[in-house]
Every structure is written in C-alpha cells, then in structure tokens.
Amino acid sequence: PIVEIVNGTSFIAMRSIASKLVPTDEL
C-alpha cells in the first residue's frame, strides 16, 4: 500500500532529522 510506504519514509526522514538535531545519547 502507498500509505504504508509514505508513512515509513516520513518516519525514517523524521528519525534522520531528529538524530541530526538531537544527540543519539538523549534518544
């Protein structure tokens, strides 16, 4: 399903952005 793909890519994108903004230790 396209919805699952979009949700997956957006989730990965948010994780990558969060990892850049916040140190991994705080996660």
Secondary structure as GFF3:
##gff-version 3
##sequence-region A 1 27
A	DSSP	alpha_helix	2	21	.	.	.	ID=ss1
A	DSSP	three_ten_helix	24	26	.	.	.	ID=ss2
###
